[in-house]
Amino acid sequence: MDCFYASCERLREPALREEPVVVGMGYEAGETFGAVATASYEAREYGVESAQPISQALERLPRAAEATAEGNESESGSESESETDADTVGHYRPVDLEFYREVAGEVKEILHDSADVVREVSIDEAYLDVTDRTSWDRGPDGERTLAEGYARHVKQRIAREVGVPASVGVASNMSTAKIASDHDKPDGLVVVEPGRVAEFLAPLPVESVHGIGPVTADRLGEMGIETAGGLADADPAELRSAFGSRGPELRDRARGVDDREVTPTGRPKSLSRESAFAEATESAAEKRERVAALAADVASRAQNRGATYRTIGIKAVLPPYDINTRERSLSGPVDDPDLVESVALELLAEFEDDAVRKLGVRVSNLSFADGEQARLDGWEGAETAEDAETAEAAGDGGRRSDERDGRRRAGRPSGRGQASLDQFDESE
């Protein structure tokens, strides 16, 4: 789904169509902290991005209501100046997850009606296996494949019956279909026939390959690998040396090789979020603000899935690529967003004086059993661990999706992967 939260807001406020829309928290009266959950493509033109502090978003794109109020208070100014102000304001809306779930439910009904196997990745992204419903044969016109026609049918059903736009990628494997779905947003439809996979992938920037985020892309760039084609031609031994077993896997995806089956979604073992800074920062305030937003997002996703957790952890990537993880175990499973934030910030204190390139927050040892959560009177079995692995989470253009779940507390956004938010994959 394209900028799903913003699309939902436009669904109930048609006047917002083609206007800059920012969904997040922190701009209401009395709130002092917040971040962007998702921004429409129009808002992104002003530099507004997902996971961005709301204060920064407001600097780049003033809130429409505020701009109007300021205009009413002013006794001077020409009509042309007012028109200019109207062109440079954004429409800010708070996260309304209950409404977004209702819309997502309508979309998912169409998806499950359109495929026998559906893997729901998040509130706004899914894989469909339609092998038994269509084929790569050409239609009567001899130009379009039946697979393209079927994808167009699904896409049009979503637009017609639900009223929100979707971008669809069609390919013979999961990773290529994912790349195709991100290739022509918004409202795109990209079909990659089996014989054209390598040709399609080769010129794309290496970060387009599913599973490659900014840190890995930078490291590949230092190795002289800038495109998917360059990664496909790279020495497997060199990639393994640099990235472990993940290196050859990324090379396979760049070659269009991916033998994973689309399986119905299972319950994850952990939920996590990552976000990279444009440049490594030593600012304690910036690091704390980012971790607080990520912690709130992760906790909200856990709430949305009905999950409790026993372990809370962070990930800190120090220049050049020094990956560190720290975690703390609790005495029992909890559902406590404030606790996630406080523990994450305590763990972050170790890196207070370090330049940090990327941060992440994770909750793990999940439990989906109904019943009361543990009552915590203190820590039990607290532990700290450092993880030297170089694995980096897959980024999602939707999303990842937009990716994304959970109502925002204390002025922070929810939403998996909306647009620019870097993230861990959910561990299955």
VEXZA-438748 format. One record per residue (C-alpha): residue number from 1; residue in three letters; x, y, z. Coordinates in Angstrom, 1 decimal. Layout:
   num   residu     east    north       up
   NUM      Ala        X        Y        Z
...
***
This chain:
   num   residu     east    north       up
     1      Met      0.0      0.0      0.0
     2      Asp      1.3      3.5     -0.8
     3      Cys      1.7      5.8      2.2
     4      Phe     -1.0      3.8      3.8
     5      Tyr     -1.8      6.0      6.8
     6      Ala     -2.0      9.1      4.6
     7      Ser     -4.1      7.3      2.1
     8      Cys     -6.5      6.3      4.9
     9      Glu     -6.8      9.9      6.0
    10      Arg     -7.5     11.0      2.5
    11      Leu    -10.2      8.3      2.3
    12      Arg    -12.2     10.0      5.0
    13      Glu    -11.1     13.6      4.0
    14      Pro    -11.2     13.7      0.2
    15      Ala    -10.1     17.3      0.3
    16      Leu     -6.6     16.1      1.3
    17      Arg     -6.0     14.4     -2.0
    18      Glu     -2.9     15.7     -3.7
    19      Glu     -2.2     17.8     -0.6
    20      Pro      0.9     17.3      1.6
    21      Val     -0.3     15.0      4.5
    22      Val      1.8     14.0      7.5
    23      Val      0.6     11.4     10.0
    24      Gly      2.2     11.3     13.4
    25      Met      2.0     12.7     16.9
    26      Gly      3.5     15.5     18.8
    27      Tyr      2.0     18.6     17.3
    28      Glu     -1.1     18.8     19.4
    29      Ala     -1.4     21.3     22.3
    30      Gly      0.5     20.2     25.4
    31      Glu      2.6     17.6     23.6
    32      Thr      6.3     18.2     23.6
    33      Phe      7.6     15.1     21.7
    34      Gly      6.7     13.2     18.6
    35      Ala      7.7     11.8     15.3
    36      Val      6.4     11.2     11.8
    37      Ala      4.7      7.9     11.2
    38      Thr      4.3      8.4      7.4
    39      Ala      4.4     11.3      5.0
    40      Ser      2.6     11.5      1.6
    41      Tyr      4.7     11.9     -1.5
    42      Glu      3.7     15.5     -1.6
    43      Ala      5.1     16.1      1.9
    44      Arg      8.3     14.2      1.1
    45      Glu      9.1     16.9     -1.5
    46      Tyr      9.6     19.2      1.4
    47      Gly     12.0     16.9      3.2
    48      Val      9.5     15.3      5.6
    49      Glu     10.3     11.6      6.2
    50      Ser      9.1      8.8      8.4
    51      Ala     10.6      8.5     11.9
    52      Gln     11.6     12.2     11.6
    53      Pro     11.1     14.3     14.8
    54      Ile      7.9     16.2     14.4
    55      Ser      9.7     19.4     15.3
    56      Gln     11.9     19.0     12.2
    57      Ala      8.9     18.2     10.0
    58      Leu      7.1     21.3     11.1
    59      Glu     10.2     23.4     10.3
    60      Arg     10.3     22.1      6.8
    61      Leu      6.5     22.0      6.3
    62      Pro      4.5     24.3      8.5
    63      Arg      1.1     23.0      9.8
    64      Ala     -1.8     24.3      7.8
    65      Ala     -3.9     25.3     10.8
    66      Glu     -1.0     27.2     12.3
    67      Ala     -0.2     28.9      9.1
    68      Thr     -3.9     30.0      8.8
    69      Ala     -4.0     31.3     12.3
    70      Glu     -0.8     33.3     11.7
    71      Gly     -2.3     34.7      8.6
    72      Asn     -5.5     35.8     10.4
    73      Glu     -3.5     37.6     13.0
    74      Ser     -1.4     39.5     10.5
    75      Glu     -2.8     42.9      9.3
    76      Ser     -0.5     43.1      6.3
    77      Gly      0.5     41.0      3.4
    78      Ser     -0.6     40.7     -0.2
    79      Glu     -3.0     38.1     -1.7
    80      Ser      0.0     36.5     -3.5
    81      Glu      1.8     36.0     -0.2
    82      Ser     -1.3     34.2      1.2
    83      Glu     -1.4     31.9     -1.9
    84      Thr      2.3     31.1     -1.4
    85      Asp      1.7     30.2      2.2
    86      Ala     -1.2     27.9      1.1
    87      Asp      1.2     26.1     -1.2
    88      Thr      3.8     25.4      1.5
    89      Val      1.8     24.1      4.4
    90      Gly      1.0     20.5      5.4
    91      His     -2.0     18.8      6.8
    92      Tyr     -1.0     17.0     10.0
    93      Arg     -3.2     14.2     11.4
    94      Pro     -2.8     12.0     14.5
    95      Val     -2.4      8.3     14.1
    96      Asp     -5.8      6.5     14.2
    97      Leu     -4.8      2.9     14.1
    98      Glu     -8.3      1.5     14.7
    99      Phe     -9.4      3.2     11.5
   100      Tyr     -6.4      2.1      9.6
   101      Arg     -7.0     -1.5     10.7
   102      Glu    -10.6     -1.3      9.4
   103      Val     -9.3     -0.2      6.0
   104      Ala     -6.5     -2.8      6.0
   105      Gly     -9.1     -5.4      6.8
   106      Glu    -11.1     -4.6      3.7
   107      Val     -7.9     -4.7      1.6
   108      Lys     -6.9     -8.1      3.1
   109      Glu    -10.3     -9.5      2.3
   110      Ile     -9.6     -8.8     -1.3
   111      Leu     -6.1    -10.3     -1.1
   112      His     -7.4    -13.5      0.5
   113      Asp    -10.1    -13.7     -2.1
   114      Ser     -7.5    -13.3     -4.9
   115      Ala     -5.0    -15.9     -3.8
   116      Asp     -4.9    -19.2     -2.1
   117      Val     -1.8    -18.4     -0.1
   118      Val     -1.3    -14.9      1.4
   119      Arg      1.6    -13.9      3.6
   120      Glu      0.7    -10.7      5.5
   121      Val      3.9     -8.9      6.3
   122      Ser      2.3     -6.0      8.1
   123      Ile     -0.8     -3.8      8.1
   124      Asp      0.0     -2.5      4.6
   125      Glu      2.1     -5.2      2.8
   126      Ala      1.6     -8.8      1.7
   127      Tyr      2.9    -11.4     -0.6
   128      Leu      0.4    -13.5     -2.7
   129      Asp      1.2    -16.8     -4.4
   130      Val     -1.1    -16.8     -7.5
   131      Thr      0.6    -19.6     -9.3
   132      Asp     -2.6    -21.7     -9.5
   133      Arg     -4.7    -18.8    -10.6
   134      Thr     -2.8    -17.3    -13.5
   135      Ser      0.3    -17.8    -15.7
   136      Trp      3.0    -16.2    -17.8
   137      Asp      1.1    -16.9    -21.0
   138      Arg      0.1    -14.0    -23.2
   139      Gly     -3.4    -12.7    -23.4
   140      Pro     -5.5    -12.4    -26.6
   141      Asp     -3.7     -9.2    -27.6
   142      Gly     -0.4    -11.0    -27.5
   143      Glu      1.2     -8.2    -25.5
   144      Arg      0.3     -8.5    -21.8
   145      Thr      0.8    -11.7    -19.8
   146      Leu     -2.1    -13.2    -18.0
   147      Ala     -0.2    -12.6    -14.7
   148      Glu     -0.2     -8.8    -15.5
   149      Gly     -3.9     -8.8    -16.2
   150      Tyr     -4.6    -10.6    -12.9
   151      Ala     -2.4     -8.2    -11.0
   152      Arg     -4.2     -5.3    -12.6
   153      His     -7.5     -6.9    -11.6
   154      Val     -6.4     -7.1     -7.9
   155      Lys     -5.1     -3.6     -7.9
   156      Gln     -8.3     -2.2     -9.4
   157      Arg    -10.4     -4.1     -7.0
   158      Ile     -8.6     -2.4     -4.1
   159      Ala     -9.0      1.0     -5.6
   160      Arg    -12.6      0.5     -6.5
   161      Glu    -13.8     -1.3     -3.4
   162      Val    -11.7      0.2     -0.7
   163      Gly    -10.6      3.5     -2.3
   164      Val     -6.8      3.5     -1.5
   165      Pro     -3.9      3.1     -3.9
   166      Ala     -1.6      0.1     -4.0
   167      Ser      1.6     -0.7     -5.8
   168      Val      2.0     -4.2     -7.1
   169      Gly      5.1     -6.1     -8.2
   170      Val      4.7     -9.4    -10.1
   171      Ala      7.6    -11.8    -10.5
   172      Ser      8.5    -15.5    -10.2
   173      Asn     10.0    -15.1     -6.7
   174      Met      9.5    -13.1     -3.5
   175      Ser     12.5    -10.8     -3.5
   176      Thr     12.1     -9.8     -7.2
   177      Ala      8.4     -9.2     -6.6
   178      Lys      9.2     -7.0     -3.6
   179      Ile     11.7     -4.9     -5.6
   180      Ala      9.2     -4.6     -8.4
   181      Ser      6.5     -3.3     -6.0
   182      Asp      8.8     -0.5     -4.9
   183      His     10.0      0.3     -8.4
   184      Asp      7.2      2.6     -9.6
   185      Lys      5.5      4.1     -6.5
   186      Pro      2.9      5.4     -6.0
   187      Asp      0.1      3.5     -7.6
   188      Gly      2.5      1.4     -9.7
   189      Leu      2.3     -2.0    -11.4
   190      Val      5.6     -3.6    -12.5
   191      Val      5.7     -7.0    -14.0
   192      Val      9.1     -8.8    -14.3
   193      Glu      8.8    -11.9    -16.5
   194      Pro     11.1    -14.8    -15.8
   195      Gly     13.3    -14.2    -18.7
   196      Arg     13.8    -10.5    -17.9
   197      Val     14.7    -10.8    -14.2
   198      Ala     18.5    -10.2    -14.6
   199      Glu     17.9     -7.4    -17.1
   200      Phe     15.5     -5.7    -14.8
   201      Leu     17.6     -5.9    -11.7
   202      Ala     21.1     -5.1    -13.1
   203      Pro     20.9     -1.3    -13.4
   204      Leu     19.1     -0.8    -10.1
   205      Pro     21.0      0.8     -7.2
   206      Val     22.3     -1.9     -4.8
   207      Glu     20.0     -0.7     -2.0
   208      Ser     17.0     -1.7     -4.1
   209      Val     17.9     -5.4     -3.4
   210      His     15.6     -6.7     -0.7
   211      Gly     17.6     -7.0      2.5
   212      Ile     20.1     -4.2      1.9
   213      Gly     19.8     -1.1      4.0
   214      Pro     21.9      2.0      4.1
   215      Val     24.8      0.6      6.2
   216      Thr     25.2     -2.5      4.0
   217      Ala     24.8     -0.3      0.8
   218      Asp     27.6      2.0      2.1
   219      Arg     29.9     -0.9      2.8
   220      Leu     29.2     -2.4     -0.6
   221      Gly     30.0      1.0     -2.1
   222      Glu     33.4      0.9     -0.5
   223      Met     33.9     -2.4     -2.2
   224      Gly     33.1     -0.8     -5.5
   225      Ile     29.6     -2.4     -5.7
   226      Glu     27.0      0.2     -6.6
   227      Thr     24.3     -1.7     -8.5
   228      Ala     22.4     -4.9     -8.3
   229      Gly     24.3     -6.0    -11.4
   230      Gly     27.6     -5.3     -9.7
   231      Leu     26.5     -7.3     -6.7
   232      Ala     25.4    -10.2     -8.9
   233      Asp     28.8    -10.3    -10.5
   234      Ala     30.8     -9.9     -7.3
   235      Asp     33.1    -12.6     -5.9
   236      Pro     31.0    -14.9     -3.5
   237      Ala     34.1    -15.5     -1.4
   238      Glu     34.7    -11.8     -1.0
   239      Leu     31.1    -11.2      0.0
   240      Arg     31.1    -14.1      2.5
   241      Ser     34.3    -12.6      4.0
   242      Ala     32.6     -9.2      4.4
   243      Phe     29.1    -10.2      5.4
   244      Gly     29.2    -13.9      6.4
   245      Ser     26.6    -16.3      5.0
   246      Arg     24.4    -13.3      4.3
   247      Gly     26.7    -12.1      1.5
   248      Pro     26.1    -14.9     -1.0
   249      Glu     22.4    -14.7     -0.1
   250      Leu     22.3    -11.0     -1.1
   251      Arg     24.2    -11.9     -4.3
   252      Asp     21.6    -14.5     -5.2
   253      Arg     18.8    -11.9     -4.7
   254      Ala     20.7     -9.5     -6.9
   255      Arg     20.8    -12.2     -9.6
   256      Gly     17.1    -12.9     -9.1
   257      Val     17.6    -16.2     -7.4
   258      Asp     15.2    -16.8     -4.4
   259      Asp     13.7    -20.2     -3.8
   260      Arg     11.6    -19.2     -0.7
   261      Glu      8.0    -20.2     -0.8
   262      Val      5.2    -17.8      0.1
   263      Thr      3.9    -19.2      3.4
   264      Pro      1.1    -18.0      5.6
   265      Thr      2.3    -15.6      8.2
   266      Gly      3.5    -17.2     11.5
   267      Arg      4.0    -15.5     14.8
   268      Pro      7.3    -13.6     15.1
   269      Lys      9.9    -14.3     17.8
   270      Ser     10.9    -10.7     18.0
   271      Leu      9.7     -7.2     16.9
   272      Ser     12.2     -4.5     16.1
   273      Arg     12.9     -1.2     14.4
   274      Glu     16.0      0.5     13.1
   275      Ser     16.7      4.0     11.9
   276      Ala     19.9      5.4     10.4
   277      Phe     21.1      9.0     10.8
   278      Ala     22.1     10.9      7.7
   279      Glu     25.5     11.3      9.3
   280      Ala     26.9      9.8     12.5
   281      Thr     25.9     11.9     15.5
   282      Glu     27.4     12.4     18.9
   283      Ser     24.4     14.4     20.1
   284      Ala     22.9     12.7     23.2
   285      Ala     19.6     14.5     22.6
   286      Glu     19.3     13.2     19.0
   287      Lys     20.2      9.7     20.0
   288      Arg     17.7      9.7     22.9
   289      Glu     15.0     11.2     20.8
   290      Arg     15.5      8.5     18.1
   291      Val     15.5      5.6     20.5
   292      Ala     12.4      6.9     22.3
   293      Ala     10.6      7.0     19.0
   294      Leu     11.7      3.6     18.0
   295      Ala     10.9      2.1     21.4
   296      Ala      7.4      3.5     21.2
   297      Asp      6.9      2.1     17.7
   298      Val      8.1     -1.4     18.7
   299      Ala      5.9     -1.4     21.8
   300      Ser      2.9     -0.3     19.8
   301      Arg      3.4     -3.1     17.3
   302      Ala      3.6     -5.6     20.1
   303      Gln      0.3     -4.2     21.5
   304      Asn     -1.3     -4.5     18.1
   305      Arg     -0.3     -8.1     17.8
   306      Gly     -1.4     -9.0     21.3
   307      Ala      2.2     -9.9     22.2
   308      Thr      4.0     -9.6     25.5
   309      Tyr      7.8     -9.7     25.8
   310      Arg     10.4    -10.7     28.3
   311      Thr     13.5     -9.0     26.7
   312      Ile     14.1     -5.5     25.6
   313      Gly     17.2     -4.5     23.7
   314      Ile     18.9     -1.9     21.5
   315      Lys     21.3     -2.0     18.6
   316      Ala     23.9      0.7     18.0
   317      Val     26.0      0.9     14.9
   318      Leu     29.2      2.9     15.4
   319      Pro     31.4      4.2     12.5
   320      Pro     32.6      2.6     10.4
   321      Tyr     30.5     -0.6     10.8
   322      Asp     30.8     -1.6     14.5
   323      Ile     27.5     -3.3     15.4
   324      Asn     26.7     -3.6     19.1
   325      Thr     23.6     -5.0     20.8
   326      Arg     22.6     -4.7     24.4
   327      Glu     19.6     -6.3     26.0
   328      Arg     17.9     -6.8     29.4
   329      Ser     15.7     -9.6     30.5
   330      Leu     12.7     -9.1     32.7
   331      Ser     11.2    -11.3     35.4
   332      Gly      8.2    -12.1     33.2
   333      Pro      6.3    -11.1     30.1
   334      Val      5.0     -7.6     30.0
   335      Asp      3.1     -5.1     27.7
   336      Asp      4.5     -1.8     28.9
   337      Pro      5.5      0.9     26.3
   338      Asp      6.9      3.2     29.0
   339      Leu      9.1      0.3     30.2
   340      Val     10.4     -0.4     26.7
   341      Glu     11.4      3.3     26.4
   342      Ser     13.0      3.5     29.8
   343      Val     15.0      0.3     29.4
   344      Ala     16.1      1.2     25.9
   345      Leu     17.3      4.7     27.1
   346      Glu     19.2      3.1     30.0
   347      Leu     20.9      0.7     27.6
   348      Leu     21.7      3.6     25.2
   349      Ala     23.6      5.4     28.0
   350      Glu     26.6      3.2     27.4
   351      Phe     26.9      4.9     24.0
   352      Glu     26.3      8.4     25.3
   353      Asp     29.8      9.7     24.3
   354      Asp     30.0      7.7     21.0
   355      Ala     29.3      8.8     17.5
   356      Val     26.4      6.6     16.4
   357      Arg     25.4      5.9     12.8
   358      Lys     22.3      3.8     13.3
   359      Leu     20.1      2.8     16.2
   360      Gly     17.5      0.0     16.7
   361      Val     15.2     -1.2     19.4
   362      Arg     13.9     -4.8     19.8
   363      Val     11.6     -6.7     22.0
   364      Ser     12.0    -10.5     22.0
   365      Asn     11.0    -13.7     23.8
   366      Leu      7.5    -12.9     22.7
   367      Ser      4.4    -14.6     24.2
   368      Phe      1.0    -14.5     22.5
   369      Ala     -0.8    -16.4     25.3
   370      Asp     -3.9    -14.8     26.7
   371      Gly     -3.9    -13.9     30.4
   372      Glu     -2.4    -11.5     32.8
   373      Gln      1.1    -10.2     32.2
   374      Ala      3.7    -10.5     34.9
   375      Arg      3.8     -8.0     37.7
   376      Leu      7.3     -6.6     37.8
   377      Asp      8.8     -5.5     41.2
   378      Gly     12.3     -5.3     39.7
   379      Trp     14.6     -6.9     37.3
   380      Glu     15.3    -10.6     37.3
   381      Gly     18.1    -12.2     35.3
   382      Ala     19.2     -8.9     33.9
   383      Glu     21.8     -9.5     31.2
   384      Thr     23.8     -7.5     28.8
   385      Ala     25.0     -9.0     25.5
   386      Glu     27.1     -7.7     22.7
   387      Asp     26.5     -9.1     19.2
   388      Ala     29.3     -8.8     16.7
   389      Glu     27.2    -10.0     13.8
   390      Thr     27.1     -7.7     10.7
   391      Ala     23.5     -8.6      9.8
   392      Glu     21.4     -5.6      8.8
   393      Ala     17.7     -5.6      8.6
   394      Ala     15.8     -5.4      5.3
   395      Gly     14.4     -2.0      4.5
   396      Asp     10.8     -1.8      3.3
   397      Gly      9.7      0.7      0.9
   398      Gly      6.2      0.6      1.7
   399      Arg      7.2      0.1      4.0
   400      Arg      7.8     -1.0      4.7
   401      Ser      5.4     -0.5      4.6
   402      Asp      4.5      1.9      5.8
   403      Glu      6.4     -0.9      8.0
   404      Arg      3.7      0.1     11.2
   405      Asp      1.4     -1.4     13.7
   406      Gly      0.2      0.0     17.0
   407      Arg     -1.4      3.2     18.3
   408      Arg      1.2      5.9     19.2
   409      Arg      1.6      6.9     22.8
   410      Ala      3.2     10.0     24.3
   411      Gly      3.3     11.7     20.9
   412      Arg      5.2      9.1     18.9
   413      Pro      4.1      7.5     15.6
   414      Ser      3.1      4.0     14.9
   415      Gly      3.4      2.1     11.7
   416      Arg      5.7     -0.5     10.3
   417      Gly      8.1      0.7      7.7
   418      Gln      6.1      3.5      6.5
   419      Ala      8.2      4.8      3.7
   420      Ser     11.6      5.8      4.8
   421      Leu     11.8      4.0      8.2
   422      Asp     14.7      1.5      8.2
   423      Gln     13.9     -1.6     10.1
   424      Phe     14.8     -5.1     11.2
   425      Asp     13.0     -8.0      9.6
   426      Glu     10.6     -9.7     11.9
   427      Ser     12.2    -12.9     13.1
   428      Glu     10.0    -15.8     12.2
***
